[in-house]
Amino acid sequence: MRFIYSRVSTVEQNAIQQTDYLIKHYPHDEVFEDKFSGKTMEREQFQKMLTKLRSSDTVICYDVSRLGRNTVDVLTFCKEMTDRGIKIIIHTLGGMDITSSAGNMVLTMMAGIAEMQRTEMLEKQRIGIDRAQKEGKFKGKQVSKESFEEYDKVNELITMGMSANKALGLVGMNRSKFYRLKKLKEESQ
């Protein structure tokens, strides 16, 4: 079987253009699309695709960076696929199978470049945020009114005698978010 895998980094982005392009160029059986950062391999559709892969299958991806932005993770993934007899075709490398010996050499360099690009992007973002903070234009991620309302509900349930775990579960809030909101509320008072 042949699987197309497309990925964009955020939910605001759209993988359709990438997917449509690959569909036009490669025969395939199934498509998987993620809207998630490439810094981790723990992506829903990526993991779902992994469960379907069998020996002699092929994964088709637009670019090495779409597999991931962490060199070690990408190289480990490709090694695992090679060991399982699964090919990985990268369109931007002329349709090269990066599980081949020549492809592996190119992959190592391209995975390093993908990670470097992510690091540079984060550095530029940090510089921009620092400048905006100095100019008083950046206040960080703002917490929604709804989040504070959920915090108040959890607090109220705890005050009424409910355990923190049960109150958090009932409202659907995790512990770290609760304590982050608690700290913000205390700082604002």
Protein Blocks (a to p, Z undefined) as FASTA:
>chain_A
ZZdddddfbfkbcfklmmmmmmmmpccfbdcdddddfkbcbdfklmmmmmmpcghiacdd
fbfklnoccfklmmmmmmmmmmnopacddfknoopafkbmklmmmmmmmmmmmmmmmmmm
mmmmmmmmmmmmmnopagbjaddfklmmmmmmmmmmmmnopafklmmmmnopafklmmmm
mmmmmmmZZ
